[in-house]
Amino acid sequence: MIMDCFCLNSRWGYTVGIHPYYSIMGSLVFTLICSMGLMNFTYEDKPDKLLIPQTSPLAFDTDWLRNNFPSPVRYAGMMITADNVLAPEVMMKVDFLFLAPCLFHIDINSHGPKPNVK
């Protein structure tokens, strides 16, 4: 049994060694054929759509909940631009930006940030 596997690997290596261009082209064609499935790839970030049948009552209720009560979390991003973003002055300003939510209470109905008084 082990000798049969050794002979098979030996013949495979011999064939690849004799015909290297066919082997390379065959592996490239195989890769291209397999990668054609990536054209239909769609990213899904909601795990319930992956794990729960879409006809179930839970899926219906979850969609209703997402549409009527949006998530309270808001995502925001910022880009820091300077000649040297690792300079101490820039890093101090970045540190202040991360401390700003602790220093100010931001009210949607006001005209600006108010000092945080507790």
Secondary structure as the mmCIF struct_conf table of DSSP 4:
data_model
#
loop_
_struct_conf.conf_type_id
_struct_conf.id
_struct_conf.beg_label_comp_id
_struct_conf.beg_label_asym_id
_struct_conf.beg_label_seq_id
_struct_conf.end_label_comp_id
_struct_conf.end_label_asym_id
_struct_conf.end_label_seq_id
HELX_RH_AL_P HELX_RH_AL_P1 ILE A 2 ILE A 18
HELX_RH_AL_P HELX_RH_AL_P2 PRO A 20 SER A 35
HELX_RH_3T_P HELX_RH_3T_P1 MET A 36 ASN A 40
HELX_RH_AL_P HELX_RH_AL_P3 PRO A 47 LEU A 51
BEND BEND1 ILE A 52 ILE A 52
TURN_TY1_P TURN_TY1_P1 GLN A 54 THR A 55
BEND BEND2 SER A 56 SER A 56
HELX_RH_AL_P HELX_RH_AL_P4 PRO A 57 ASN A 68
BEND BEND3 PHE A 69 PHE A 69
BEND BEND4 PRO A 72 PRO A 72
BEND BEND5 ASP A 83 ASP A 83
TURN_TY1_P TURN_TY1_P2 VAL A 85 LEU A 86
BEND BEND6 ALA A 87 ALA A 87
HELX_RH_AL_P HELX_RH_AL_P5 PRO A 88 LEU A 103
STRN STRN1 PHE A 104 HIS A 105
TURN_TY1_P TURN_TY1_P3 ILE A 108 ASN A 109
BEND BEND7 SER A 110 GLY A 112
STRN STRN2 LYS A 114 PRO A 115
#
